Structures are given as structure tokens and as C-alpha cells.
Amino acid sequence: VILDEGVPKVLAKKLRENGIDAVSFPNDWKQLSDSTLLSNIERQGFQVLVTNDKRMQFQQNMASRNLAVLVLPTNNRIALLEMVSDVIDALQRARPGEFLHIKTRSPVAPNHRA
């Protein structure tokens, strides 16, 4: 698993703590086009890119790719730390050639009595 440049590095640490081999984005890959980035990721043997780039799905054809892309709803550190279990679940379900999306958790509204 590799985290895109906009994803806080603390997520890689939390994933490693949960047994998932995750690395942060290499500095020398910044400013690469999405297509070149995906090719580099595949060449390096990564199976999943974790990103918060919601546009990538509409710009890249993943059909022939040997990796999955997991799209996060935010890059907010606190919010991401609260959804580590959702990220892990999605990573375990990820299959080559697909985009997966994690939805933002909605706060539970309190019950109101009339």
C-alpha cells in the first residue's frame, strides 16, 4: 500500500501498526501525472494507492491496471484516524483495476421526544 502525497503520513503508521505494509509517498514522485504515477506504483509492486483525489476515477481507466485505488473522503488527520478500521476493511476488499470509496461517517442524530 502506498499513500498519495495528500494523505497524512500518520495513516501509514497506523496501517503498519495493524499489520498492513504501507509507505508514504516518495518526494521524487511529486508533480507526476496520474497516469505516470500509476505506472510507477505498479512497477514498484504496490497493489493499492490510497488517495484523496476524487477526480482520478473520472480521469484514469483502471481496467488494465494491476492495482486498486482507495479514495478517502478527506485528508483531515483526525477524521482519518477515526476511520482506520474502515480503511483496513476497504484495503482487504481491494481488487486490481477498481476504485473503492470510503464514505464519511455521519454523526448519529440524538433521539428527540415530542
FIKOLZA-1660 file (N, C-alpha, C; in steps of 0.1 Angstrom, whole numbers, plus 5000, padded with zeros to 4 digits):
% residues 114
   i   px   py   pz ch aa at
   1 5009 4988 5000  A  V  N
   1 5000 5000 5000  A  V CA
   1 5009 5012 5000  A  V  C
   2 5006 5022 4991  A  I  N
   2 5013 5034 4991  A  I CA
   2 5002 5046 4992  A  I  C
   3 5006 5056 5000  A  L  N
   3 4997 5067 5003  A  L CA
   3 5001 5078 4993  A  L  C
   4 4991 5084 4987  A  D  N
   4 4994 5096 4978  A  D CA
   4 4999 5108 4986  A  D  C
   5 5004 5117 4979  A  E  N
   5 5011 5129 4986  A  E CA
   5 5002 5137 4995  A  E  C
   6 4989 5137 4992  A  G  N
   6 4979 5145 5000  A  G CA
   6 4974 5138 5012  A  G  C
   7 4978 5125 5014  A  V  N
   7 4973 5117 5025  A  V CA
   7 4983 5118 5037  A  V  C
   8 4978 5122 5049  A  P  N
   8 4987 5124 5060  A  P CA
   8 4995 5111 5063  A  P  C
   9 5008 5113 5066  A  K  N
   9 5017 5102 5068  A  K CA
   9 5013 5094 5081  A  K  C
  10 5006 5099 5090  A  V  N
  10 5002 5092 5102  A  V CA
  10 4993 5080 5098  A  V  C
  11 4986 5081 5087  A  L  N
  11 4978 5069 5083  A  L CA
  11 4987 5057 5080  A  L  C
  12 4998 5059 5073  A  A  N
  12 5007 5048 5070  A  A CA
  12 5012 5042 5083  A  A  C
  13 5015 5050 5093  A  K  N
  13 5019 5045 5106  A  K CA
  13 5009 5036 5112  A  K  C
  14 4996 5041 5112  A  K  N
  14 4985 5034 5118  A  K CA
  14 4982 5021 5110  A  K  C
  15 4984 5021 5097  A  L  N
  15 4982 5009 5090  A  L CA
  15 4993 4999 5093  A  L  C
  16 5005 5003 5094  A  R  N
  16 5016 4994 5098  A  R CA
  16 5014 4988 5112  A  R  C
  17 5009 4996 5121  A  E  N
  17 5006 4991 5134  A  E CA
  17 4995 4980 5134  A  E  C
  18 4987 4980 5123  A  N  N
  18 4977 4970 5122  A  N CA
  18 4981 4959 5112  A  N  C
  19 4993 4958 5109  A  G  N
  19 4998 4947 5101  A  G CA
  19 4998 4949 5086  A  G  C
  20 4995 4961 5081  A  I  N
  20 4995 4964 5067  A  I CA
  20 5008 4971 5063  A  I  C
  21 5014 4966 5053  A  D  N
  21 5027 4972 5048  A  D CA
  21 5023 4984 5040  A  D  C
  22 5025 4996 5046  A  A  N
  22 5021 5009 5040  A  A CA
  22 5033 5018 5041  A  A  C
  23 5034 5026 5030  A  V  N
  23 5045 5036 5029  A  V CA
  23 5039 5049 5024  A  V  C
  24 5046 5060 5028  A  S  N
  24 5042 5073 5024  A  S CA
  24 5047 5076 5010  A  S  C
  25 5042 5086 5004  A  F  N
  25 5045 5090 4990  A  F CA
  25 5060 5095 4989  A  F  C
  26 5068 5089 4980  A  P  N
  26 5081 5094 4978  A  P CA
  26 5082 5109 4972  A  P  C
  27 5090 5117 4978  A  N  N
  27 5091 5131 4974  A  N CA
  27 5095 5132 4959  A  N  C
  28 5103 5123 4953  A  D  N
  28 5106 5125 4939  A  D CA
  28 5095 5121 4930  A  D  C
  29 5084 5117 4935  A  W  N
  29 5072 5114 4926  A  W CA
  29 5062 5125 4926  A  W  C
  30 5065 5136 4933  A  K  N
  30 5056 5147 4933  A  K CA
  30 5055 5153 4919  A  K  C
  31 5044 5158 4916  A  Q  N
  31 5042 5165 4903  A  Q CA
  31 5041 5156 4891  A  Q  C
  32 5041 5142 4893  A  L  N
  32 5039 5133 4882  A  L CA
  32 5024 5133 4878  A  L  C
  33 5022 5131 4865  A  S  N
  33 5008 5130 4861  A  S CA
  33 5002 5117 4867  A  S  C
  34 4989 5116 4868  A  D  N
  34 4983 5105 4874  A  D CA
  34 4986 5092 4867  A  D  C
  35 4987 5093 4854  A  S  N
  35 4990 5081 4846  A  S CA
  35 5004 5076 4848  A  S  C
  36 5014 5085 4849  A  T  N
  36 5028 5081 4852  A  T CA
  36 5029 5076 4866  A  T  C
  37 5022 5083 4875  A  L  N
  37 5022 5079 4889  A  L CA
  37 5017 5064 4890  A  L  C
  38 5006 5061 4884  A  L  N
  38 5000 5048 4885  A  L CA
  38 5010 5037 4879  A  L  C
  39 5016 5041 4868  A  S  N
  39 5026 5032 4862  A  S CA
  39 5038 5030 4871  A  S  C
  40 5043 5040 4878  A  N  N
  40 5054 5039 4887  A  N CA
  40 5050 5030 4899  A  N  C
  41 5038 5032 4904  A  I  N
  41 5033 5024 4915  A  I CA
  41 5032 5009 4912  A  I  C
  42 5027 5006 4900  A  E  N
  42 5027 4992 4895  A  E CA
  42 5041 4987 4894  A  E  C
  43 5050 4994 4888  A  R  N
  43 5064 4989 4886  A  R CA
  43 5071 4986 4899  A  R  C
  44 5067 4994 4910  A  Q  N
  44 5073 4992 4923  A  Q CA
  44 5067 4980 4930  A  Q  C
  45 5056 4975 4925  A  G  N
  45 5049 4963 4931  A  G CA
  45 5039 4966 4941  A  G  C
  46 5034 4979 4942  A  F  N
  46 5024 4982 4951  A  F CA
  46 5010 4977 4946  A  F  C
  47 5001 4973 4954  A  Q  N
  47 4989 4968 4950  A  Q CA
  47 4977 4978 4952  A  Q  C
  48 4979 4987 4961  A  V  N
  48 4969 4997 4963  A  V CA
  48 4975 5011 4965  A  V  C
  49 4968 5021 4958  A  L  N
  49 4971 5035 4961  A  L CA
  49 4960 5041 4969  A  L  C
  50 4963 5047 4981  A  V  N
  50 4954 5054 4989  A  V CA
  50 4955 5069 4986  A  V  C
  51 4944 5075 4982  A  T  N
  51 4944 5089 4978  A  T CA
  51 4932 5096 4983  A  T  C
  52 4932 5109 4982  A  N  N
  52 4920 5117 4985  A  N CA
  52 4916 5125 4972  A  N  C
  53 4922 5121 4961  A  D  N
  53 4919 5127 4948  A  D CA
  53 4907 5120 4942  A  D  C
  54 4896 5127 4944  A  K  N
  54 4883 5122 4940  A  K CA
  54 4881 5123 4924  A  K  C
  55 4889 5130 4917  A  R  N
  55 4888 5132 4903  A  R CA
  55 4895 5120 4895  A  R  C
  56 4904 5113 4902  A  M  N
  56 4912 5103 4895  A  M CA
  56 4903 5093 4888  A  M  C
  57 4892 5089 4895  A  Q  N
  57 4883 5079 4889  A  Q CA
  57 4877 5083 4876  A  Q  C
  58 4875 5095 4873  A  F  N
  58 4870 5100 4861  A  F CA
  58 4880 5103 4850  A  F  C
  59 4893 5103 4854  A  Q  N
  59 4904 5106 4845  A  Q CA
  59 4913 5094 4841  A  Q  C
  60 4911 5083 4849  A  Q  N
  60 4920 5072 4846  A  Q CA
  60 4912 5059 4844  A  Q  C
  61 4916 5051 4834  A  N  N
  61 4910 5038 4831  A  N CA
  61 4918 5028 4839  A  N  C
  62 4912 5021 4848  A  M  N
  62 4919 5012 4856  A  M CA
  62 4917 4997 4851  A  M  C
  63 4910 4995 4840  A  A  N
  63 4907 4982 4836  A  A CA
  63 4919 4973 4834  A  A  C
  64 4930 4979 4828  A  S  N
  64 4942 4971 4826  A  S CA
  64 4952 4972 4837  A  S  C
  65 4949 4979 4847  A  R  N
  65 4959 4981 4858  A  R CA
  65 4959 4969 4868  A  R  C
  66 4971 4967 4874  A  N  N
  66 4973 4957 4884  A  N CA
  66 4973 4962 4898  A  N  C
  67 4965 4973 4900  A  L  N
  67 4964 4979 4913  A  L CA
  67 4950 4984 4915  A  L  C
  68 4947 4986 4927  A  A  N
  68 4934 4993 4931  A  A CA
  68 4937 5007 4936  A  A  C
  69 4927 5015 4936  A  V  N
  69 4928 5029 4942  A  V CA
  69 4917 5030 4952  A  V  C
  70 4921 5033 4964  A  L  N
  70 4912 5036 4975  A  L CA
  70 4911 5051 4977  A  L  C
  71 4899 5056 4976  A  V  N
  71 4897 5071 4976  A  V CA
  71 4891 5074 4990  A  V  C
  72 4898 5083 4997  A  L  N
  72 4894 5087 5011  A  L CA
  72 4885 5099 5009  A  L  C
  73 4876 5101 5019  A  P  N
  73 4867 5113 5018  A  P CA
  73 4873 5126 5023  A  P  C
  74 4885 5125 5029  A  T  N
  74 4891 5137 5035  A  T CA
  74 4906 5135 5036  A  T  C
  75 4914 5145 5038  A  N  N
  75 4928 5144 5042  A  N CA
  75 4930 5149 5056  A  N  C
  76 4919 5151 5064  A  N  N
  76 4920 5156 5078  A  N CA
  76 4925 5145 5086  A  N  C
  77 4936 5147 5093  A  R  N
  77 4942 5137 5102  A  R CA
  77 4933 5131 5112  A  R  C
  78 4926 5139 5119  A  I  N
  78 4917 5134 5130  A  I CA
  78 4907 5126 5124  A  I  C
  79 4900 5130 5114  A  A  N
  79 4890 5122 5107  A  A CA
  79 4895 5109 5102  A  A  C
  80 4907 5109 5096  A  L  N
  80 4913 5097 5091  A  L CA
  80 4916 5087 5102  A  L  C
  81 4921 5092 5113  A  L  N
  81 4924 5083 5124  A  L CA
  81 4912 5077 5130  A  L  C
  82 4900 5083 5129  A  E  N
  82 4888 5078 5134  A  E CA
  82 4882 5067 5124  A  E  C
  83 4887 5067 5112  A  M  N
  83 4882 5057 5102  A  M CA
  83 4893 5047 5098  A  M  C
  84 4903 5044 5106  A  V  N
  84 4913 5035 5103  A  V CA
  84 4907 5021 5100  A  V  C
  85 4898 5017 5108  A  S  N
  85 4892 5003 5106  A  S CA
  85 4884 5003 5093  A  S  C
  86 4878 5014 5088  A  D  N
  86 4872 5014 5075  A  D CA
  86 4882 5013 5064  A  D  C
  87 4893 5019 5066  A  V  N
  87 4904 5019 5056  A  V CA
  87 4909 5005 5055  A  V  C
  88 4912 4998 5066  A  I  N
  88 4917 4985 5066  A  I CA
  88 4907 4975 5060  A  I  C
  89 4894 4977 5063  A  D  N
  89 4884 4968 5057  A  D CA
  89 4884 4970 5041  A  D  C
  90 4885 4982 5037  A  A  N
  90 4885 4985 5022  A  A CA
  90 4897 4979 5016  A  A  C
  91 4909 4981 5022  A  L  N
  91 4921 4975 5017  A  L CA
  91 4921 4960 5015  A  L  C
  92 4914 4954 5025  A  Q  N
  92 4913 4939 5024  A  Q CA
  92 4904 4935 5013  A  Q  C
  93 4894 4943 5009  A  R  N
  93 4885 4940 4998  A  R CA
  93 4890 4945 4984  A  R  C
  94 4900 4953 4984  A  A  N
  94 4905 4959 4971  A  A CA
  94 4910 4948 4961  A  A  C
  95 4906 4950 4949  A  R  N
  95 4910 4941 4938  A  R CA
  95 4916 4950 4927  A  R  C
  96 4925 4944 4920  A  P  N
  96 4932 4952 4909  A  P CA
  96 4921 4957 4899  A  P  C
  97 4924 4969 4894  A  G  N
  97 4915 4975 4884  A  G CA
  97 4903 4983 4889  A  G  C
  98 4902 4984 4903  A  E  N
  98 4890 4990 4908  A  E CA
  98 4893 5002 4916  A  E  C
  99 4883 5011 4917  A  F  N
  99 4883 5022 4927  A  F CA
  99 4873 5019 4938  A  F  C
 100 4878 5021 4950  A  L  N
 100 4869 5019 4962  A  L CA
 100 4868 5033 4969  A  L  C
 101 4857 5036 4974  A  H  N
 101 4855 5048 4981  A  H CA
 101 4851 5046 4996  A  H  C
 102 4857 5053 5005  A  I  N
 102 4852 5053 5018  A  I CA
 102 4843 5065 5020  A  I  C
 103 4832 5063 5026  A  K  N
 103 4822 5074 5028  A  K CA
 103 4825 5080 5042  A  K  C
 104 4822 5093 5043  A  T  N
 104 4823 5100 5055  A  T CA
 104 4813 5095 5065  A  T  C
 105 4817 5092 5077  A  R  N
 105 4807 5088 5087  A  R CA
 105 4798 5100 5091  A  R  C
 106 4786 5098 5091  A  S  N
 106 4776 5108 5096  A  S CA
 106 4774 5107 5111  A  S  C
 107 4774 5118 5118  A  P  N
 107 4771 5117 5132  A  P CA
 107 4757 5112 5134  A  P  C
 108 4756 5104 5144  A  V  N
 108 4742 5099 5148  A  V CA
 108 4734 5110 5154  A  V  C
 109 4723 5113 5149  A  A  N
 109 4714 5123 5155  A  A CA
 109 4708 5118 5167  A  A  C
 110 4707 5126 5178  A  P  N
 110 4701 5121 5190  A  P CA
 110 4686 5119 5188  A  P  C
 111 4681 5110 5196  A  N  N
 111 4666 5108 5195  A  N CA
 111 4659 5120 5202  A  N  C
 112 4649 5125 5196  A  H  N
 112 4642 5136 5202  A  H CA
 112 4628 5131 5205  A  H  C
 113 4623 5135 5217  A  R  N
 113 4610 5131 5221  A  R CA
 113 4601 5143 5219  A  R  C
 114 4589 5140 5214  A  A  N
 114 4579 5151 5212  A  A CA
 114 4572 5154 5225  A  A  C
% end
